[in-house]
Amino acid sequence: MGSAPFLILFLSVIHLVYTDVFEYELYMLIAQAFVMALLGGIAFGAYFLIHDNASKLLFMSALCFALNLFVLGVKLYYLNIDYLKPISMIFFLLGHVFLCKYMVLISDILVKKSTIKDIYYKK
């Protein structure tokens, strides 16, 4: 269920650009759409089921990466508007920022829950 919005987003891009790409590029776009939809579905499912700050950051990262690919696909194959490339780069940057914040937050959570902190972080 969580992969459906991402799959619709990517398949709509593929529908827009399928006449302008070569056959081997089309197979790569379809494979990328399914992988990104699967990863976005996992992030959406984690956000929906757990609903904590870490899962929210992971979902926001997946959403930014999906929007990045959507805007970039539209710019490269459908509309050649100059301001779409900077918008794509903003989504790319935000996706990485949210992913880094997620990794820092989840590592803090794992350190607090583990017994490793007793060994390495003695006060």
MMTF fields as JSON, N, C-alpha, C and O atoms, coordinates in Angstrom:
{
  "mmtfVersion": "1.0.0",
  "mmtfProducer": "UNKNOWN",
  "numBonds": 491,
  "numAtoms": 492,
  "numGroups": 123,
  "numChains": 1,
  "numModels": 1,
  "chainsPerModel": [1],
  "groupsPerChain": [123],
  "chainIdList": ["A"],
  "bondAtomList": [4, 2, 8, 6, 12, 10, 16, 14, 20, 18, 24, 22, 28, 26, 32, 30, 36, 34, 40, 38, 44, 42, 48, 46, 52, 50, 56, 54, 60, 58, 64, 62, 68, 66, 72, 70, 76, 74, 80, 78, 84, 82, 88, 86, 92, 90, 96, 94, 100, 98, 104, 102, 108, 106, 112, 110, 116, 114, 120, 118, 124, 122, 128, 126, 132, 130, 136, 134, 140, 138, 144, 142, 148, 146, 152, 150, 156, 154, 160, 158, 164, 162, 168, 166, 172, 170, 176, 174, 180, 178, 184, 182, 188, 186, 192, 190, 196, 194, 200, 198, 204, 202, 208, 206, 212, 210, 216, 214, 220, 218, 224, 222, 228, 226, 232, 230, 236, 234, 240, 238, 244, 242, 248, 246, 252, 250, 256, 254, 260, 258, 264, 262, 268, 266, 272, 270, 276, 274, 280, 278, 284, 282, 288, 286, 292, 290, 296, 294, 300, 298, 304, 302, 308, 306, 312, 310, 316, 314, 320, 318, 324, 322, 328, 326, 332, 330, 336, 334, 340, 338, 344, 342, 348, 346, 352, 350, 356, 354, 360, 358, 364, 362, 368, 366, 372, 370, 376, 374, 380, 378, 384, 382, 388, 386, 392, 390, 396, 394, 400, 398, 404, 402, 408, 406, 412, 410, 416, 414, 420, 418, 424, 422, 428, 426, 432, 430, 436, 434, 440, 438, 444, 442, 448, 446, 452, 450, 456, 454, 460, 458, 464, 462, 468, 466, 472, 470, 476, 474, 480, 478, 484, 482, 488, 486],
  "bondOrderList": [1, 1, 1, 1, 1, 1, 1, 1, 1, 1, 1, 1, 1, 1, 1, 1, 1, 1, 1, 1, 1, 1, 1, 1, 1, 1, 1, 1, 1, 1, 1, 1, 1, 1, 1, 1, 1, 1, 1, 1, 1, 1, 1, 1, 1, 1, 1, 1, 1, 1, 1, 1, 1, 1, 1, 1, 1, 1, 1, 1, 1, 1, 1, 1, 1, 1, 1, 1, 1, 1, 1, 1, 1, 1, 1, 1, 1, 1, 1, 1, 1, 1, 1, 1, 1, 1, 1, 1, 1, 1, 1, 1, 1, 1, 1, 1, 1, 1, 1, 1, 1, 1, 1, 1, 1, 1, 1, 1, 1, 1, 1, 1, 1, 1, 1, 1, 1, 1, 1, 1, 1, 1],
  "groupList": [{"groupName": "MET", "atomNameList": ["N", "CA", "C", "O"], "elementList": ["N", "C", "C", "O"], "formalChargeList": [0, 0, 0, 0], "bondAtomList": [1, 0, 2, 1, 3, 2], "bondOrderList": [1, 1, 2], "singleLetterCode": "M", "chemCompType": "L-PEPTIDE LINKING"}, {"groupName": "GLY", "atomNameList": ["N", "CA", "C", "O"], "elementList": ["N", "C", "C", "O"], "formalChargeList": [0, 0, 0, 0], "bondAtomList": [1, 0, 2, 1, 3, 2], "bondOrderList": [1, 1, 2], "singleLetterCode": "G", "chemCompType": "PEPTIDE LINKING"}, {"groupName": "SER", "atomNameList": ["N", "CA", "C", "O"], "elementList": ["N", "C", "C", "O"], "formalChargeList": [0, 0, 0, 0], "bondAtomList": [1, 0, 2, 1, 3, 2], "bondOrderList": [1, 1, 2], "singleLetterCode": "S", "chemCompType": "L-PEPTIDE LINKING"}, {"groupName": "ALA", "atomNameList": ["N", "CA", "C", "O"], "elementList": ["N", "C", "C", "O"], "formalChargeList": [0, 0, 0, 0], "bondAtomList": [1, 0, 2, 1, 3, 2], "bondOrderList": [1, 1, 2], "singleLetterCode": "A", "chemCompType": "L-PEPTIDE LINKING"}, {"groupName": "PRO", "atomNameList": ["N", "CA", "C", "O"], "elementList": ["N", "C", "C", "O"], "formalChargeList": [0, 0, 0, 0], "bondAtomList": [1, 0, 2, 1, 3, 2], "bondOrderList": [1, 1, 2], "singleLetterCode": "P", "chemCompType": "L-PEPTIDE LINKING"}, {"groupName": "PHE", "atomNameList": ["N", "CA", "C", "O"], "elementList": ["N", "C", "C", "O"], "formalChargeList": [0, 0, 0, 0], "bondAtomList": [1, 0, 2, 1, 3, 2], "bondOrderList": [1, 1, 2], "singleLetterCode": "F", "chemCompType": "L-PEPTIDE LINKING"}, {"groupName": "LEU", "atomNameList": ["N", "CA", "C", "O"], "elementList": ["N", "C", "C", "O"], "formalChargeList": [0, 0, 0, 0], "bondAtomList": [1, 0, 2, 1, 3, 2], "bondOrderList": [1, 1, 2], "singleLetterCode": "L", "chemCompType": "L-PEPTIDE LINKING"}, {"groupName": "ILE", "atomNameList": ["N", "CA", "C", "O"], "elementList": ["N", "C", "C", "O"], "formalChargeList": [0, 0, 0, 0], "bondAtomList": [1, 0, 2, 1, 3, 2], "bondOrderList": [1, 1, 2], "singleLetterCode": "I", "chemCompType": "L-PEPTIDE LINKING"}, {"groupName": "VAL", "atomNameList": ["N", "CA", "C", "O"], "elementList": ["N", "C", "C", "O"], "formalChargeList": [0, 0, 0, 0], "bondAtomList": [1, 0, 2, 1, 3, 2], "bondOrderList": [1, 1, 2], "singleLetterCode": "V", "chemCompType": "L-PEPTIDE LINKING"}, {"groupName": "HIS", "atomNameList": ["N", "CA", "C", "O"], "elementList": ["N", "C", "C", "O"], "formalChargeList": [0, 0, 0, 0], "bondAtomList": [1, 0, 2, 1, 3, 2], "bondOrderList": [1, 1, 2], "singleLetterCode": "H", "chemCompType": "L-PEPTIDE LINKING"}, {"groupName": "TYR", "atomNameList": ["N", "CA", "C", "O"], "elementList": ["N", "C", "C", "O"], "formalChargeList": [0, 0, 0, 0], "bondAtomList": [1, 0, 2, 1, 3, 2], "bondOrderList": [1, 1, 2], "singleLetterCode": "Y", "chemCompType": "L-PEPTIDE LINKING"}, {"groupName": "THR", "atomNameList": ["N", "CA", "C", "O"], "elementList": ["N", "C", "C", "O"], "formalChargeList": [0, 0, 0, 0], "bondAtomList": [1, 0, 2, 1, 3, 2], "bondOrderList": [1, 1, 2], "singleLetterCode": "T", "chemCompType": "L-PEPTIDE LINKING"}, {"groupName": "ASP", "atomNameList": ["N", "CA", "C", "O"], "elementList": ["N", "C", "C", "O"], "formalChargeList": [0, 0, 0, 0], "bondAtomList": [1, 0, 2, 1, 3, 2], "bondOrderList": [1, 1, 2], "singleLetterCode": "D", "chemCompType": "L-PEPTIDE LINKING"}, {"groupName": "GLU", "atomNameList": ["N", "CA", "C", "O"], "elementList": ["N", "C", "C", "O"], "formalChargeList": [0, 0, 0, 0], "bondAtomList": [1, 0, 2, 1, 3, 2], "bondOrderList": [1, 1, 2], "singleLetterCode": "E", "chemCompType": "L-PEPTIDE LINKING"}, {"groupName": "GLN", "atomNameList": ["N", "CA", "C", "O"], "elementList": ["N", "C", "C", "O"], "formalChargeList": [0, 0, 0, 0], "bondAtomList": [1, 0, 2, 1, 3, 2], "bondOrderList": [1, 1, 2], "singleLetterCode": "Q", "chemCompType": "L-PEPTIDE LINKING"}, {"groupName": "ASN", "atomNameList": ["N", "CA", "C", "O"], "elementList": ["N", "C", "C", "O"], "formalChargeList": [0, 0, 0, 0], "bondAtomList": [1, 0, 2, 1, 3, 2], "bondOrderList": [1, 1, 2], "singleLetterCode": "N", "chemCompType": "L-PEPTIDE LINKING"}, {"groupName": "LYS", "atomNameList": ["N", "CA", "C", "O"], "elementList": ["N", "C", "C", "O"], "formalChargeList": [0, 0, 0, 0], "bondAtomList": [1, 0, 2, 1, 3, 2], "bondOrderList": [1, 1, 2], "singleLetterCode": "K", "chemCompType": "L-PEPTIDE LINKING"}, {"groupName": "CYS", "atomNameList": ["N", "CA", "C", "O"], "elementList": ["N", "C", "C", "O"], "formalChargeList": [0, 0, 0, 0], "bondAtomList": [1, 0, 2, 1, 3, 2], "bondOrderList": [1, 1, 2], "singleLetterCode": "C", "chemCompType": "L-PEPTIDE LINKING"}],
  "groupTypeList": [0, 1, 2, 3, 4, 5, 6, 7, 6, 5, 6, 2, 8, 7, 9, 6, 8, 10, 11, 12, 8, 5, 13, 10, 13, 6, 10, 0, 6, 7, 3, 14, 3, 5, 8, 0, 3, 6, 6, 1, 1, 7, 3, 5, 1, 3, 10, 5, 6, 7, 9, 12, 15, 3, 2, 16, 6, 6, 5, 0, 2, 3, 6, 17, 5, 3, 6, 15, 6, 5, 8, 6, 1, 8, 16, 6, 10, 10, 6, 15, 7, 12, 10, 6, 16, 4, 7, 2, 0, 7, 5, 5, 6, 6, 1, 9, 8, 5, 6, 17, 16, 10, 0, 8, 6, 7, 2, 12, 7, 6, 8, 16, 16, 2, 11, 7, 16, 12, 7, 10, 10, 16, 16],
  "groupIdList": [1, 2, 3, 4, 5, 6, 7, 8, 9, 10, 11, 12, 13, 14, 15, 16, 17, 18, 19, 20, 21, 22, 23, 24, 25, 26, 27, 28, 29, 30, 31, 32, 33, 34, 35, 36, 37, 38, 39, 40, 41, 42, 43, 44, 45, 46, 47, 48, 49, 50, 51, 52, 53, 54, 55, 56, 57, 58, 59, 60, 61, 62, 63, 64, 65, 66, 67, 68, 69, 70, 71, 72, 73, 74, 75, 76, 77, 78, 79, 80, 81, 82, 83, 84, 85, 86, 87, 88, 89, 90, 91, 92, 93, 94, 95, 96, 97, 98, 99, 100, 101, 102, 103, 104, 105, 106, 107, 108, 109, 110, 111, 112, 113, 114, 115, 116, 117, 118, 119, 120, 121, 122, 123],
  "secStructList": [7, 6, 2, 2, 2, 2, 2, 2, 2, 2, 2, 2, 2, 2, 2, 2, 2, 6, 6, 6, 1, 7, 2, 2, 2, 2, 2, 2, 2, 2, 2, 2, 2, 2, 2, 2, 2, 2, 2, 2, 2, 2, 2, 2, 2, 2, 2, 2, 2, 6, 7, 1, 2, 2, 2, 2, 2, 2, 2, 2, 2, 2, 2, 2, 2, 2, 2, 2, 2, 2, 2, 2, 2, 2, 2, 2, 2, 6, 7, 7, 7, 6, 6, 2, 2, 2, 2, 2, 2, 2, 2, 2, 2, 2, 2, 2, 2, 2, 2, 2, 2, 2, 2, 2, 2, 2, 2, 2, 2, 2, 2, 2, 2, 1, 1, 2, 2, 2, 2, 2, 7, 7, 7],
  "xCoordList": [0.829, 0.0, 0.869, 0.539, 1.97, 2.808, 3.568, 3.967, 3.771, 4.497, 3.629, 4.157, 2.328, 1.421, 1.609, 1.684, 1.69, 1.884, 3.197, 3.252, 4.257, 5.546, 5.513, 6.077, 4.862, 4.761, 3.946, 4.3, 2.874, 2.066, 2.892, 2.816, 3.68, 4.523, 5.529, 5.668, 6.224, 7.245, 6.652, 7.2, 5.553, 4.938, 4.352, 4.283, 3.925, 3.453, 4.611, 4.436, 5.792, 6.964, 7.318, 7.613, 7.293, 7.612, 6.595, 6.954, 5.342, 4.315, 4.581, 4.344, 5.067, 5.367, 6.558, 6.583, 7.539, 8.801, 9.019, 10.073, 8.089, 8.391, 8.647, 9.292, 8.177, 8.444, 9.816, 10.338, 10.418, 11.693, 12.899, 14.028, 12.707, 13.843, 14.035, 13.115, 15.253, 15.554, 15.035, 14.653, 15.026, 14.454, 15.218, 14.601, 16.549, 17.324, 17.178, 17.25, 16.974, 16.731, 15.373, 15.208, 14.409, 13.072, 13.085, 12.421, 13.832, 13.938, 14.601, 14.194, 15.622, 16.294, 15.354, 15.357, 14.559, 13.603, 12.536, 12.141, 12.076, 11.06, 11.656, 11.012, 12.885, 13.536, 13.766, 13.554, 14.196, 14.41, 13.094, 13.064, 12.014, 10.709, 10.262, 9.757, 10.442, 10.027, 10.894, 10.377, 12.201, 13.082, 12.779, 12.684, 12.627, 12.327, 10.942, 10.749, 9.985, 8.654, 8.702, 8.015, 9.503, 9.652, 10.295, 9.815, 11.381, 12.044, 11.166, 11.143, 10.451, 9.515, 8.372, 7.904, 7.909, 6.862, 7.324, 6.562, 8.576, 9.126, 9.216, 8.875, 9.674, 9.774, 8.391, 8.205, 7.419, 6.06, 5.435, 4.736, 5.682, 5.16, 5.745, 5.036, 7.05, 7.672, 7.094, 6.873, 6.847, 6.259, 4.833, 4.429, 4.075, 2.682, 2.552, 1.677, 3.413, 3.305, 3.987, 3.437, 5.148, 5.911, 5.626, 5.39, 5.649, 5.3, 6.141, 5.607, 7.468, 8.372, 9.212, 9.018, 10.137, 10.93, 11.839, 12.02, 12.403, 13.299, 12.551, 13.038, 11.387, 10.633, 10.106, 9.949, 9.831, 9.4, 10.537, 10.307, 11.758, 12.899, 13.183, 13.522, 13.047, 13.256, 12.214, 12.548, 10.954, 9.906, 10.132, 9.935, 10.541, 10.798, 11.974, 11.975, 12.969, 14.1, 13.659, 14.031, 12.87, 12.385, 11.504, 11.566, 10.693, 9.83, 10.642, 10.323, 11.681, 12.537, 13.273, 13.399, 13.761, 14.434, 13.458, 13.823, 12.229, 11.231, 10.87, 10.762, 10.683, 10.37, 11.545, 11.351, 12.762, 13.948, 13.934, 14.133, 13.7, 13.678, 12.509, 12.638, 11.382, 10.228, 10.545, 10.318, 11.064, 11.369, 12.469, 12.4, 13.475, 14.574, 14.107, 14.525, 13.249, 12.712, 11.856, 11.933, 11.049, 10.218, 11.101, 10.839, 12.15, 13.024, 13.818, 13.953, 14.338, 15.185, 14.408, 14.906, 13.189, 12.507, 11.209, 10.716, 10.646, 9.322, 9.332, 9.012, 9.68, 9.723, 11.144, 11.8, 11.626, 12.972, 12.875, 13.17, 12.458, 12.358, 13.587, 13.977, 14.2, 15.486, 15.417, 16.387, 14.332, 14.293, 13.961, 13.927, 13.72, 13.46, 14.729, 14.662, 15.87, 17.128, 17.503, 17.883, 17.418, 17.692, 16.675, 17.039, 15.421, 14.428, 14.794, 14.663, 15.252, 15.699, 16.885, 16.948, 17.818, 18.983, 18.591, 19.205, 17.59, 17.109, 16.514, 16.778, 15.704, 15.151, 16.251, 16.171, 17.287, 18.413, 19.144, 19.472, 19.393, 20.073, 19.23, 19.748, 17.941, 17.075, 16.959, 16.905, 16.922, 16.883, 18.107, 17.992, 19.27, 20.478, 20.535, 21.009, 20.066, 20.047, 19.146, 19.53, 17.945, 17.025, 17.575, 17.394, 18.246, 18.831, 19.969, 20.086, 20.802, 21.87, 21.307, 21.806, 20.272, 19.639, 19.026, 19.089, 18.429, 17.87, 18.956, 18.776, 20.089, 21.16, 21.735, 22.048, 21.88, 22.378, 21.372, 21.75, 20.099, 19.072, 18.942, 18.825, 18.96, 18.803, 20.045, 19.932, 21.236, 22.426, 22.39, 22.817, 21.89, 21.73, 20.741, 20.962, 19.665, 18.665, 19.269, 19.047, 20.034, 20.643, 21.703, 21.832, 22.464, 23.473, 22.804, 23.287, 21.702, 21.001, 20.385, 20.264, 19.995, 19.351, 20.339, 19.973, 21.564, 22.493, 23.328, 23.358, 23.994, 24.915, 26.302, 27.188, 26.501, 27.797, 28.112, 29.276, 27.086, 27.345, 27.946, 28.697, 27.624, 28.201, 29.691, 30.443, 30.114, 31.528, 32.343, 33.404, 31.843, 32.639, 32.371, 33.216, 31.231, 30.881, 30.752, 29.77, 31.727, 31.693, 31.994, 32.89, 31.23, 31.427, 31.937, 32.165],
  "yCoordList": [-1.196, 0.0, 1.254, 2.238, 1.223, 2.406, 2.689, 3.827, 1.67, 1.859, 2.44, 2.941, 2.387, 2.825, 4.289, 4.571, 5.242, 6.634, 6.845, 7.592, 6.185, 6.316, 5.665, 6.196, 4.534, 3.855, 4.677, 4.752, 5.286, 6.151, 7.343, 7.731, 7.928, 9.07, 8.695, 9.41, 7.588, 7.2, 6.691, 6.958, 5.97, 5.502, 6.649, 6.565, 7.726, 8.891, 9.567, 10.057, 9.594, 10.134, 9.26, 9.772, 7.955, 7.042, 7.2, 7.128, 7.413, 7.629, 8.916, 8.966, 9.943, 11.198, 11.076, 11.724, 10.263, 10.264, 9.033, 8.931, 8.101, 6.825, 6.978, 6.107, 8.035, 8.212, 8.817, 8.703, 9.465, 10.149, 9.343, 9.79, 8.175, 7.396, 6.161, 5.694, 5.659, 4.431, 3.234, 3.359, 2.078, 0.892, 0.468, 0.127, 0.486, 0.086, 1.105, 0.729, 2.389, 3.393, 3.186, 3.427, 2.743, 2.507, 1.374, 1.461, 0.316, -0.791, -0.332, -0.735, 0.512, 1.037, 1.949, 1.903, 2.769, 3.632, 2.82, 3.17, 1.757, 0.901, 0.206, 0.129, -0.301, -0.947, 0.061, -0.26, 1.27, 2.298, 2.687, 2.938, 2.737, 3.084, 2.046, 2.401, 0.775, -0.265, -0.285, -0.488, -0.078, -0.068, 1.139, 1.004, 2.311, 3.513, 3.42, 3.89, 2.824, 2.653, 1.682, 1.889, 0.628, -0.309, 0.357, 0.203, 1.097, 1.78, 2.885, 3.08, 3.601, 4.61, 3.986, 4.566, 2.813, 2.105, 1.636, 1.672, 1.196, 0.799, 2.009, 1.917, 3.141, 4.358, 4.844, 5.271, 4.783, 5.201, 4.259, 4.703, 2.977, 2.004, 2.194, 2.084, 2.483, 2.745, 3.997, 4.036, 5.021, 6.253, 6.016, 6.537, 5.242, 4.993, 4.103, 4.329, 3.096, 2.151, 2.639, 2.473, 3.224, 3.608, 5.059, 5.349, 5.95, 7.365, 8.037, 8.648, 7.911, 8.644, 9.586, 9.654, 10.305, 11.282, 10.625, 11.163, 9.484, 8.803, 8.35, 8.539, 7.76, 7.309, 8.495, 8.398, 9.614, 10.814, 11.342, 11.737, 11.353, 11.809, 10.877, 11.337, 9.571, 8.617, 8.8, 8.735, 9.029, 9.25, 10.558, 10.607, 11.609, 12.878, 12.759, 13.388, 11.96, 11.722, 10.975, 11.35, 9.924, 9.163, 10.026, 9.917, 10.874, 11.758, 12.786, 13.077, 13.331, 14.286, 13.621, 14.212, 12.401, 11.698, 11.358, 11.429, 10.993, 10.7, 11.954, 11.911, 13.064, 14.316, 14.797, 15.394, 14.54, 14.875, 14.135, 14.739, 12.848, 12.072, 12.47, 12.46, 12.816, 13.255, 14.559, 14.665, 15.541, 16.839, 16.697, 17.306, 15.906, 15.716, 14.986, 15.331, 13.989, 13.294, 14.19, 14.132, 15.011, 15.949, 16.959, 17.304, 17.436, 18.421, 17.832, 18.467, 16.632, 16.057, 15.6, 15.704, 15.093, 14.455, 15.14, 14.859, 16.018, 16.542, 18.057, 18.553, 18.792, 20.251, 20.72, 20.263, 21.628, 22.152, 23.553, 24.548, 23.609, 24.873, 24.999, 24.046, 26.179, 26.364, 26.192, 25.722, 26.546, 26.5, 25.116, 24.953, 24.128, 22.779, 22.101, 21.313, 22.384, 21.784, 22.254, 21.414, 23.562, 23.952, 23.389, 23.077, 23.252, 22.639, 21.184, 20.695, 20.501, 19.117, 19.032, 18.126, 19.955, 19.954, 20.263, 19.734, 21.099, 21.388, 20.13, 19.825, 19.39, 18.137, 17.13, 16.407, 17.071, 16.174, 16.52, 15.637, 17.805, 18.25, 17.972, 17.47, 18.291, 18.047, 16.553, 16.164, 15.723, 14.283, 13.794, 12.961, 14.296, 13.895, 14.461, 13.784, 15.678, 16.26, 15.432, 15.097, 15.102, 14.304, 12.903, 12.35, 12.326, 11.003, 11.038, 10.126, 12.073, 12.194, 12.409, 11.829, 13.236, 13.429, 12.129, 11.833, 11.348, 10.05, 9.123, 8.464, 9.074, 8.171, 8.573, 7.706, 9.865, 10.314, 9.98, 9.499, 10.235, 9.965, 8.472, 8.081, 7.643, 6.204, 5.628, 4.678, 6.182, 5.682, 6.074, 5.294, 7.262, 7.637, 6.72, 6.321, 6.391, 5.489, 4.11, 3.51, 3.605, 2.284, 2.269, 1.271, 3.347, 3.397, 3.432, 2.8, 4.159, 4.224, 2.891, 2.596, 2.082, 0.807, -0.336, -1.377, -0.169, -1.303, -1.311, -0.349, -2.423, -2.541, -2.06, -1.993, -1.727, -1.233, 0.086, 0.384, 0.876, 2.155, 1.954, 2.805, 0.838, 0.577, 0.294, 0.585, -0.274, -0.616, 0.594, 0.869, 1.326, 2.367, 3.771, 4.657, 3.967, 5.314, 5.363, 5.891, 4.822, 4.869, 6.287, 6.959, 6.707, 8.064, 8.0, 9.037],
  "zCoordList": [0.0, 0.0, 0.0, -0.661, 0.733, 0.812, -0.476, -0.724, -1.292, -2.547, -3.65, -4.643, -3.504, -4.573, -4.966, -6.162, -4.022, -4.464, -5.204, -6.181, -4.737, -5.405, -6.787, -7.743, -6.884, -8.17, -9.16, -10.337, -8.708, -9.581, -10.049, -11.215, -9.145, -9.492, -10.575, -11.567, -10.393, -11.357, -12.665, -13.735, -12.594, -13.841, -14.645, -15.871, -13.98, -14.725, -15.459, -16.574, -14.837, -15.537, -16.723, -17.803, -16.54, -17.635, -18.76, -19.935, -18.413, -19.434, -20.219, -21.426, -19.544, -20.23, -21.171, -22.217, -20.821, -21.555, -22.421, -23.048, -22.492, -23.154, -24.644, -25.229, -25.286, -26.714, -26.968, -28.077, -25.958, -26.143, -25.699, -25.897, -25.107, -24.621, -25.498, -26.169, -25.465, -26.178, -25.396, -24.232, -26.041, -25.414, -24.16, -23.151, -24.211, -23.03, -21.902, -20.733, -22.222, -21.18, -20.531, -19.336, -21.312, -20.781, -19.765, -18.732, -20.045, -19.086, -17.789, -16.699, -17.914, -16.73, -15.939, -14.709, -16.609, -15.917, -15.189, -14.077, -15.802, -15.157, -13.936, -12.89, -14.064, -12.92, -11.789, -10.62, -12.133, -11.129, -10.462, -9.258, -11.228, -10.668, -9.648, -8.582, -9.963, -9.025, -7.762, -6.664, -7.909, -6.737, -5.852, -4.632, -6.453, -5.666, -5.026, -3.905, -5.723, -5.136, -3.961, -2.961, -4.07, -2.96, -1.744, -0.621, -1.97, -0.862, -0.271, 0.944, -1.125, -0.623, 0.148, 1.128, -0.271, 0.452, 1.822, 2.788, 1.904, 3.203, 4.129, 5.308, 3.597, 4.418, 4.839, 5.978, 3.926, 4.265, 5.285, 6.196, 5.137, 6.096, 7.481, 8.482, 7.542, 8.84, 9.476, 10.686, 8.667, 9.202, 9.675, 10.715, 8.927, 9.27, 10.503, 11.339, 10.624, 11.732, 13.012, 14.101, 12.899, 14.083, 14.481, 15.654, 13.521, 13.703, 14.791, 15.717, 14.661, 15.533, 14.666, 13.453, 15.287, 14.546, 13.512, 12.419, 13.839, 12.912, 11.66, 10.545, 11.834, 10.655, 9.852, 8.635, 10.525, 9.797, 8.923, 7.78, 9.452, 8.671, 7.498, 6.407, 7.716, 6.629, 5.535, 4.352, 5.908, 4.915, 4.159, 2.944, 4.852, 4.181, 3.215, 2.157, 3.574, 2.686, 1.432, 0.32, 1.608, 0.452, -0.439, -1.664, 0.158, -0.614, -1.402, -2.555, -0.79, -1.504, -2.659, -3.732, -2.455, -3.549, -4.682, -5.856, -4.336, -5.361, -6.148, -7.373, -5.451, -6.141, -6.979, -8.038, -6.509, -7.29, -8.628, -9.682, -8.577, -9.825, -10.722, -11.946, -10.13, -10.912, -11.649, -12.855, -10.928, -11.542, -12.579, -13.647, -12.276, -13.223, -14.484, -15.589, -14.326, -15.496, -16.362, -17.589, -15.737, -16.504, -17.225, -18.378, -16.549, -17.184, -18.342, -19.388, -18.167, -19.213, -20.436, -21.557, -20.238, -21.35, -21.784, -22.876, -20.975, -21.31, -21.468, -22.548, -20.452, -20.488, -20.246, -19.31, -21.08, -20.889, -20.293, -20.954, -19.034, -18.317, -17.438, -16.764, -17.443, -16.772, -15.262, -14.668, -14.628, -13.169, -12.609, -11.389, -13.446, -12.943, -12.436, -11.492, -13.03, -12.574, -11.165, -10.348, -10.831, -9.435, -8.446, -7.311, -8.844, -7.958, -7.692, -6.57, -8.733, -8.572, -7.624, -6.793, -7.738, -6.851, -5.407, -4.48, -5.202, -3.846, -3.228, -2.065, -4.004, -3.498, -3.198, -2.205, -4.051, -3.835, -2.536, -1.744, -2.332, -1.125, 0.116, 1.114, 0.065, 1.214, 1.528, 2.695, 0.491, 0.708, 1.457, 2.356, 1.099, 1.807, 3.22, 4.132, 3.417, 4.763, 5.678, 6.799, 5.194, 6.007, 6.256, 7.341, 5.26, 5.443, 6.47, 7.288, 6.436, 7.436, 8.833, 9.797, 8.953, 10.253, 10.76, 11.953, 9.849, 10.225, 10.752, 11.776, 10.045, 10.466, 11.818, 12.635, 12.066, 13.37, 14.467, 15.534, 14.204, 15.209, 15.498, 16.659, 14.474, 14.693, 15.365, 16.139, 15.087, 15.787, 17.255, 18.107, 17.573, 18.984, 19.689, 20.833, 19.015, 19.597, 19.84, 20.892, 18.868, 19.018, 20.11, 20.82, 20.264, 21.319, 22.682, 23.622, 22.806, 24.086, 24.48, 25.669, 23.503, 23.798, 23.985, 24.531, 23.552, 23.57, 24.843, 25.61, 25.03, 26.165, 25.789, 26.642, 24.535, 24.087, 24.771, 25.041, 25.052, 25.701, 27.082, 27.559, 27.731, 29.056, 28.968, 29.898, 27.846, 27.688, 27.246, 27.806, 26.231, 25.615, 26.17, 26.046, 26.764, 27.219, 28.74, 29.262, 29.447, 30.908, 31.368, 30.857, 32.332, 32.864, 34.272, 34.894]
}
